[in-house]
Amino acid sequence: MYSALMSMSTPERLIEATRELLWDRGYVGTSPKAVQQAAGAGQGSMYHHFAGKPDLALAAIRRTAEELDAAAEAVLGAEGSAYARIEAYLLREREVLRGCPVGRLTMDPEVIAHPDLRAPVEEVLGRLRDRLAEVVREGQERGELSASLDPAETAATVVATVQGGYVLARAAGSRAPFDSAVRGLLALLAPRAASA
């Protein structure tokens, strides 16, 4: 990580270092000094490019949100049935034991109390729910998913399963609870063969 950081511009190094620290330590546990050390940047450089910790954290959170959007769209916008796309989203590669880099921020009281920092977290999770609901509706229109599903509620369930799965996995020190939750949800969403 450090060698990759050193090939970036100072503002990019600061943002990337902050992203990693926010994921591992949260906002409260991410000090400007830790960011400067991780980025290999001096205090003057940090405050030259960013007004302060909230400004830098906002840039880092937005970057993480953009990556989450792109990763979700890569599978949800792909070819295939609605079920296959939701399955691909649920089974995509994740660092389960680290948790979600965005979802973890919802546990940070300073992020939640700061409207500017909370906004990109709330927005990216909202976009994800909306995109999943679109996929569910498409699946219903094509007869791939049950017409009885509520698209918005199903989307919320998918997001809650992923976020809750991270929490259960971290608590157990094993990705097994995450995988179990995903398998359970996929079994519930699986298209049923028409009865003869």
Residue pairs with C-beta under 8 A, 6 or more apart in sequence:
1 20
2 40
5 13
5 16
5 17
5 38
5 39
5 40
6 13
6 40
8 16
10 39
10 41
10 45
10 49
11 49
11 50
13 39
13 40
13 41
14 35
14 39
14 41
14 45
14 46
14 49
14 50
14 56
15 56
15 59
15 60
15 63
16 39
16 60
16 63
17 35
17 38
17 39
18 30
18 35
18 39
18 56
18 57
18 59
18 60
19 60
19 63
19 64
19 101
20 38
21 29
21 30
21 34
21 35
21 38
22 30
22 57
22 60
22 61
22 64
22 101
22 104
22 105
23 64
23 98
23 99
23 101
23 104
24 98
25 34
26 104
26 105
26 107
26 108
26 111
27 57
27 105
27 108
27 110
27 111
27 117
28 108
28 109
28 110
30 53
30 57
32 43
32 46
32 52
32 53
35 41
35 46
35 53
35 56
36 42
36 43
36 45
36 46
39 46
46 56
49 56
50 56
50 59
54 114
54 116
54 117
57 111
57 117
58 116
58 117
58 120
61 102
61 105
61 111
61 117
61 120
61 121
62 120
64 101
64 102
65 102
65 120
65 121
65 123
65 124
68 100
68 101
68 102
68 124
68 128
69 124
69 127
69 128
71 92
72 89
72 128
72 131
73 131
75 85
75 88
75 89
75 92
76 85
76 86
76 88
76 89
76 131
76 132
76 135
77 85
78 85
78 88
80 88
81 139
81 142
81 144
81 191
82 135
82 136
82 138
82 139
82 140
82 142
82 144
82 145
83 139
83 144
83 145
83 189
83 190
83 191
85 135
86 132
86 135
86 136
86 158
86 186
86 189
87 186
89 132
89 158
90 158
90 161
90 162
90 182
90 185
90 186
91 182
94 100
94 178
96 165
96 166
96 169
96 175
96 178
97 169
97 170
97 173
97 174
97 175
99 166
99 167
99 170
100 162
100 163
100 166
102 121
102 124
102 125
103 125
103 162
103 163
103 166
104 166
105 111
105 117
105 121
106 112
106 121
110 117
111 117
111 118
111 121
112 118
125 159
128 155
128 159
129 152
129 155
129 156
129 159
130 155
131 155
132 154
132 155
132 158
132 159
133 151
133 152
133 154
133 155
134 151
136 145
136 149
136 151
136 154
136 155
137 151
139 145
140 146
140 147
140 149
140 151
144 191
145 189
145 191
146 191
146 192
149 189
154 189
157 185
158 185
161 181
161 182
161 184
161 185
162 182
164 181
165 177
165 178
165 179
165 181
165 182
166 178
168 177
168 178
168 181
169 175
169 176
169 177
169 178
171 177
